Amino acid sequence: MSYFISEKWLRKKTAEFGKVISSQQIAALMHIYFGTLTLEDIAEKAGLSLDKLYSLRREPRFMFLVDILKKEYSKKFREDLLLNDYPPEGYDILAADFTMLDEMVQMQIKVPLFAQLRDLSMSLKSQKASGLNINTYELTLFKRLFTFFSFVEKYAVSLTSKSLPDIRQIAEETLSQSDINEIDRKLDEPFLLRERRIKELRVKLESLFLSLAVS
């Protein structure tokens, strides 16, 4: 099973563009990973000169397309996280993919989902304290988001790391011990393995864009 959300979405999006996809459309799609991909990378893989890419980035129509694609992709990423269960290795790959995304795309994913995680954690804490049966739907969403953000912080520590210990405590009180152990085993992998995973995903990402450009 592939946990690389980008691949299926990018192929679907290029199909929506039509049988012939332009260099400008490829370049706009590649901006989803701007930061990991430099402007030089984007120009080269889209088949544009760097000057042409600079010119495109001054055009409101092109940047509007970039913004639309970023919003569409962040929505897809959020939906996949909320609607699907993954094993720890899947969340690890999703977290690695997340850290390669454009900063704005990361924020469009992280801000609403982390706010939802905090709300879920407080709701579960209240249910536990009141002796109520835990809402299984809330617990499922909580597990998905808690696991994802735990792996994200292993790749790139951010301000959310300050909140995770409290959320972790609620996870230990509500999730099964086997779930916690399984997550922790993957989280305890050496950092070098994560560096290798980022490199592997970058190679896969660049190959994907090259295949889209010639399809």
C-alpha positions in Angstrom: 0.0 0.0 0.0 1.3 3.5 -0.9 1.1 6.1 1.9 2.4 8.8 -0.5 -0.9 10.9 -0.8 0.7 13.2 -3.4 1.1 10.5 -6.1 -2.6 9.7 -6.6 -3.7 13.3 -6.2 -1.1 14.7 -8.6 -2.0 12.1 -11.2 -5.7 12.8 -10.8 -5.1 16.5 -11.1 -3.0 16.3 -14.2 -5.8 14.1 -15.8 -8.2 16.9 -15.0 -6.0 19.3 -16.9 -6.5 17.3 -20.0 -4.5 15.0 -22.3 -1.8 17.6 -22.8 -0.5 19.3 -19.6 1.5 22.5 -20.0 4.8 23.4 -18.5 3.1 26.1 -16.6 0.6 23.7 -15.0 3.4 21.4 -14.0 5.3 24.3 -12.5 2.2 25.4 -10.6 1.7 21.9 -9.2 5.4 21.7 -8.1 4.8 24.8 -5.9 3.0 22.6 -3.5 6.6 21.4 -2.5 8.2 24.9 -2.8 11.0 25.0 -0.3 12.0 21.3 -0.7 12.1 22.1 -4.4 13.9 25.3 -5.3 12.8 27.6 -8.2 15.7 26.1 -10.2 14.3 22.6 -9.5 10.8 23.6 -10.6 12.0 25.3 -13.7 14.2 22.4 -14.8 11.6 19.7 -14.2 8.8 21.7 -15.8 10.9 22.4 -18.9 11.0 26.1 -18.3 13.9 28.6 -18.2 14.4 30.2 -14.8 13.6 33.6 -16.3 10.3 32.3 -17.6 9.4 30.9 -14.2 10.3 34.3 -12.6 8.0 35.9 -15.2 5.2 33.5 -14.5 5.4 34.2 -10.8 4.7 37.8 -11.5 1.5 36.9 -13.2 -1.6 37.0 -11.0 -3.3 34.3 -13.1 -0.4 31.9 -12.5 -0.1 32.6 -8.8 -3.9 32.2 -8.4 -3.6 28.7 -9.9 -0.8 28.0 -7.5 -2.9 29.1 -4.5 -5.9 27.1 -5.7 -3.8 23.9 -6.1 -2.2 24.4 -2.6 -5.7 24.7 -1.0 -7.0 21.7 -2.9 -4.0 19.6 -1.9 -4.1 20.6 1.8 -7.8 19.7 1.8 -7.1 16.3 0.3 -4.3 15.7 2.9 -6.6 16.7 5.8 -9.4 14.5 4.5 -7.1 11.5 4.1 -5.8 11.9 7.7 -9.3 12.2 9.2 -10.9 9.4 7.1 -8.3 6.7 7.1 -6.4 4.5 9.6 -2.8 3.8 8.9 -0.2 1.7 10.6 2.7 3.6 12.3 4.9 3.2 9.3 2.2 4.9 7.2 2.0 7.8 9.6 5.8 8.1 9.5 5.8 8.4 5.7 2.9 10.9 5.8 4.8 13.0 8.4 7.9 12.9 6.2 5.8 14.0 3.2 4.2 16.8 5.3 7.6 18.2 6.2 8.5 18.5 2.6 5.5 20.6 1.7 5.4 24.3 1.0 5.1 26.2 4.3 1.7 27.6 3.5 0.4 24.2 2.6 1.8 22.9 5.9 -0.1 25.6 7.8 -3.3 24.9 5.9 -3.1 21.3 7.1 -1.7 21.8 10.6 -3.7 24.7 12.0 -7.2 23.2 11.7 -6.1 19.6 12.5 -4.1 20.5 15.5 -6.9 22.6 16.9 -9.2 19.6 16.3 -6.7 17.4 18.1 -6.7 19.7 21.1 -10.5 19.8 21.2 -10.7 16.0 21.0 -8.2 15.6 23.8 -10.2 17.9 26.1 -13.4 16.1 25.2 -11.9 12.7 25.9 -10.3 13.9 29.2 -13.7 15.2 30.3 -15.4 12.0 29.4 -12.8 10.0 31.3 -13.0 12.3 34.4 -16.8 12.0 34.4 -16.8 8.2 34.2 -18.6 8.3 30.9 -18.2 5.8 28.1 -15.6 7.1 25.7 -17.1 8.3 22.4 -15.6 5.8 19.9 -15.8 8.1 16.9 -13.9 10.9 18.8 -11.3 8.3 20.0 -10.7 7.1 16.5 -10.1 10.7 15.2 -8.0 11.4 18.2 -5.8 8.4 17.6 -5.3 9.3 13.9 -4.3 12.9 14.7 -2.2 12.1 17.8 -0.2 9.5 15.9 0.3 11.8 12.9 1.5 14.8 14.9 3.7 12.6 17.1 5.6 11.6 13.9 5.6 15.2 12.5 7.4 16.4 15.6 10.1 13.7 15.1 10.9 15.2 11.7 10.6 18.9 12.5 10.1 20.2 16.1 7.6 23.1 16.2 5.6 25.0 18.8 3.0 22.2 18.9 5.6 20.1 20.7 4.8 22.0 23.9 1.2 20.7 23.8 2.0 17.1 22.9 3.1 15.9 26.3 -0.4 16.7 27.8 -2.1 15.2 24.7 0.2 12.2 25.1 -1.0 11.7 28.7 -4.6 11.6 27.5 -3.6 9.1 24.7 -2.1 6.8 27.4 -5.3 7.0 29.4 -7.6 6.3 26.4 -5.8 4.3 23.8 -4.8 0.6 24.3 -1.4 -0.1 25.6 -0.6 -2.2 22.4 -1.5 0.9 20.3 0.9 3.1 22.4 3.7 0.5 22.2 3.3 0.1 18.4 3.5 3.9 17.9 6.5 4.2 20.3 8.5 1.4 18.6 8.3 3.3 15.3 9.0 6.7 17.0 12.1 5.3 18.5 13.8 4.6 15.2 17.2 6.2 14.7 17.2 9.7 13.1 19.3 8.4 10.3 16.4 6.3 9.1 14.2 9.4 8.9 16.9 11.3 7.0 17.0 8.3 4.5 13.2 8.4 4.3 13.2 12.1 3.4 15.8 11.4 0.7 13.8 8.5 -0.7 10.6 10.5 -0.8 12.4 13.4 -2.6 13.7 11.1 -5.3 10.2 9.6 -5.7 8.7 13.1 -5.8 11.1 14.3 -8.5 10.5 11.2 -10.6 6.8 11.7 -10.2 7.0 15.2 -11.5 9.2 14.2 -14.4 6.7 11.4 -15.4 3.9 13.9 -15.3 5.8 16.4 -17.5 6.3 13.8 -20.2 2.9 12.1 -20.0 
